[in-house]
């Protein structure tokens, strides 16, 4: 019986590829998280408003459900390959990735924040308005602080998922961590070492977020 001989000695030769992969992974996490969070706030407020037109509500809900109920990889492929065919507009792989991941994240952030808003009830908003506060002031000073506090665990979990979703960018040939792992594996014929090291990098990046989440949950019990 023969045992597999692990050999990680080749990894330092590919440090530039790993660095590039980490940079792309971080960029395609941070930007979609920021844009997605902004989208989520707007969509959540619109969905909770009784003043929004029925057809606008229907359009917004359709967006949320479509992006929540379809795989990210399918969305990436559709935006990059099908969207230009249907519209005649060419879109780069980077733009397609940022656009898709931001809308995908926005749909989930919207539902997280909407749940936080609905959990507060109308009593606090009505009380604040009776004190002379405007709707904008109620949102900024009464609703938002409480919603963010109550929704923090779910928001951190979604951030973790957003980072892991960047591994799907290789389908668009973007040089994220997984794509670089594929290049190294094909070049060295050592896929176990290459993908094991990629997995270790993901763990090192994501583990601090899980610690922060656990500390926050313990603090707020």
HELIX and SHEET records of a PDB file:
HELIX    1   1 UNK A   11  UNK A   14  5                                   4    
HELIX    2   2 UNK A   15  UNK A   48  1                                  34    
HELIX    3   3 UNK A   54  UNK A   68  1                                  15    
HELIX    4   4 UNK A   72  UNK A   77  1                                   6    
HELIX    5   5 UNK A   78  UNK A   82  3                                   5    
HELIX    6   6 UNK A   83  UNK A   87  1                                   5    
HELIX    7   7 UNK A   93  UNK A  120  1                                  28    
HELIX    8   8 UNK A  123  UNK A  130  1                                   8    
HELIX    9   9 UNK A  135  UNK A  138  1                                   4    
HELIX   10  10 UNK A  139  UNK A  143  3                                   5    
HELIX   11  11 UNK A  144  UNK A  165  1                                  22    
HELIX   12  12 UNK A  166  UNK A  172  5                                   7    
HELIX   13  13 UNK A  177  UNK A  188  1                                  12    
HELIX   14  14 UNK A  191  UNK A  219  1                                  29    
END                                                                             
